[in-house]
Amino acid sequence: MSKSHAEEIIAVLWVISSVLGFGFGYMMWGWTFAFMGATSTIASIGYAVKEVGRERRGA
C-alpha cells in the first residue's frame, strides 16, 4: 500500500469522526477532527504528487 493510499484512508476516518462529533453535539471535537481530515487530505495529495513524479522518472 502506498503512502498516499494509507493517508487517504486515515483522512476518511477523520472525516467520519468529524461527522459523528458534529452529529452528537460535540462542536469542538467535530472541528478538531475536520481539521485533521483536511490536513490528512492535503498530505495524501502531496504524497500522490511525489509518487507520480517518481513513476514518470522511472524510479
C-alpha positions in Angstrom: 0.0 0.0 0.0 1.4 3.4 -1.0 1.7 6.3 1.5 -0.9 8.3 -0.4 -3.4 5.5 -0.2 -2.8 5.0 3.5 -3.2 8.7 4.1 -6.4 8.8 2.1 -7.9 6.1 4.4 -6.8 8.0 7.5 -8.4 11.2 6.1 -11.7 9.4 5.6 -11.6 8.1 9.1 -11.0 11.6 10.5 -13.9 12.9 8.4 -16.2 10.2 9.7 -15.2 11.1 13.3 -15.9 14.7 12.5 -19.4 14.0 11.2 -20.1 11.9 14.3 -18.7 14.6 16.6 -21.0 17.2 15.0 -23.9 14.8 15.0 -23.7 14.2 18.7 -23.3 17.9 19.5 -19.5 17.9 20.2 -18.6 21.0 18.2 -15.0 21.3 19.4 -14.3 17.7 18.6 -16.1 18.0 15.3 -13.9 20.9 14.2 -10.8 19.3 15.5 -11.5 16.1 13.5 -12.5 18.2 10.5 -9.1 20.0 10.6 -7.3 16.6 11.0 -9.2 15.3 8.0 -8.3 18.3 5.9 -4.6 18.1 6.8 -4.5 14.4 6.0 -6.2 15.0 2.7 -3.5 17.6 1.8 -0.8 15.2 2.9 -2.2 12.4 0.7 -2.3 14.8 -2.3 1.3 15.7 -1.6 2.3 12.0 -1.4 0.4 11.2 -4.6 2.2 14.0 -6.5 5.6 12.6 -5.3 4.6 9.1 -6.3 3.5 10.2 -9.8 6.8 12.1 -10.2 8.8 9.0 -9.2 6.8 6.9 -11.7 7.4 9.3 -14.5 11.2 9.3 -13.8 11.1 5.5 -13.8 12.4 5.1 -10.3 
